[in-house]
Amino acid sequence: MSTRLTTHPILGTYEKGPKVNFTYDGKPMTGYEGEPIAMALKAAGVMVHRYTSKKHSPRGIFCAIGRCTDCVMIVDGQPNVRTCMTPLKAGMTVQTQYGVSAEPFPELEEKA
């Protein structure tokens, strides 16, 4: 069982909303409406949110308060969304970000 935050240092007190469905890289997922997208992903075991454009290094949650860009992902077609600060909504499409794209780098596709 995963533990979820009830208070966020920037967003304040969080009240768990109803369970909602969303997709992550085409896979169906569930989370609680209003919780940060990053929290729902972490609870599902997702650790990598993006790959850097220069070295193609994996990144995930680092600061969790919107100051860095390690948690940015493509959300509903919009790149560079800070998932630690963006509330989850039903039906969202969340994708791993590769540089500024949803297209994996060729060498990462070979490893999959």
Backbone hydrogen bonds, N-H to C=O, Kabsch-Sander energy under -0.5 kcal/mol:
donor,donor_aa,acceptor,acceptor_aa,energy
8,H,12,G,-2.8
12,G,8,H,-2.0
14,Y,6,T,-3.2
16,K,14,Y,-0.6
17,G,33,E,-1.1
20,V,31,G,-3.2
22,F,29,M,-2.2
23,T,92,M,-2.6
24,Y,27,K,-2.6
25,D,94,V,-2.7
27,K,24,Y,-2.3
29,M,22,F,-3.0
31,G,20,V,-2.0
33,E,18,P,-2.8
33,E,31,G,-0.5
34,G,88,L,-2.6
35,E,32,Y,-2.1
37,I,86,T,-2.5
38,A,83,T,-2.3
39,M,36,P,-0.9
40,A,36,P,-1.6
41,L,37,I,-2.4
42,K,38,A,-2.7
43,A,39,M,-2.4
44,A,40,A,-1.1
45,G,42,K,-1.6
46,V,41,L,-2.7
47,M,45,G,-0.6
49,H,47,M,-0.5
49,H,59,R,-3.2
50,R,59,R,-1.7
51,Y,97,Q,-2.6
52,T,57,S,-2.4
56,H,52,T,-0.9
59,R,50,R,-2.5
72,V,69,T,-1.2
73,M,81,V,-1.7
74,I,95,Q,-2.2
75,V,73,M,-0.7
75,V,78,Q,-2.4
76,D,74,I,-0.5
76,D,93,T,-3.3
78,Q,75,V,-2.0
81,V,73,M,-2.3
82,R,80,N,-0.5
83,T,71,C,-0.9
83,T,81,V,-1.0
85,M,82,R,-1.4
86,T,82,R,-0.9
88,L,35,E,-2.9
91,G,21,N,-3.4
92,M,89,K,-1.5
94,V,23,T,-3.0
94,V,92,M,-0.6
95,Q,74,I,-2.8
97,Q,49,H,-1.8
98,Y,101,S,-4.0
99,G,51,Y,-2.6
99,G,97,Q,-0.6
100,V,98,Y,-0.9
101,S,98,Y,-2.0
108,L,105,F,-1.2
109,E,105,F,-1.7
110,E,106,P,-1.6
111,K,107,E,-0.8
112,A,108,L,-0.9
